[in-house]
Amino acid sequence: MLMMFEAQRQDLAETVRLMFDRKDTNIAGGNVSMKVFDETGKAYILITPSFMSETFYARLSPAQILVVDMATGEKVDGVGTVTREINMHEGAYRANPGIRTVFHAHAPESMFWATSGLEMPNVTEGTRELGRIRTLPYAPATSMALAKTVSDALAELGDRAMENVFLLNSHGVVITATDLHIAVRVLETLEWNAKIAYQQTVFIHLGLLKGYQSCGADYQPVEDEEHPAISLPNQPVVDHPAPLPKVNRVTFGG
């Protein structure tokens, strides 16, 4: 007999192990969730358990991916305790119905910008689709204040919230996406951008660059610039698909 959402839970377990092995988070934490639907259209959150990294080193079985009823907040399946960070995940999902993954990590290169309270210059071609890379105001980890800060900031973005990254002051990165594997790609490209932007900052202060460079020109961050549409997978891992909001999108693999 299959577990509830077995394919997605297997996929999520494998993905967080890869995240940990690639040092995209540390042993102090990180958590990942997916919003899924059953055959009746009822929504659930699949989420990694408390102490995913500290106790289990991200070596999770599919049974350890918890199933939480989105309407009630109650765990309905899975072995383990629901992370206290779930309020941030719930707030993100409430902010936009197109958000289907919330990916929180303690990514080291990005953490430099987050702890500094700085907006990360978006200089690499692979991250241009993300637009601004903002650091949100500090709020304590697992707090309702942090959940509200993230949810409110996502709500202000409209459909851009469907693929977005925020830096959390002194806490790490939170990525929202329409698909788990898009979130992984965003995290990896963000880390490269964070390191390169830091190196450009050093060169600027050494007088070797006059300012940030991006795509063959001087970097000019613009609040309302047109960003490329983010590519979507042709066949995401879902049992019972639910439509995304109708926005201008691009698909790959199709």
Disulfide bonds with the S-S distance in Angstrom:
none
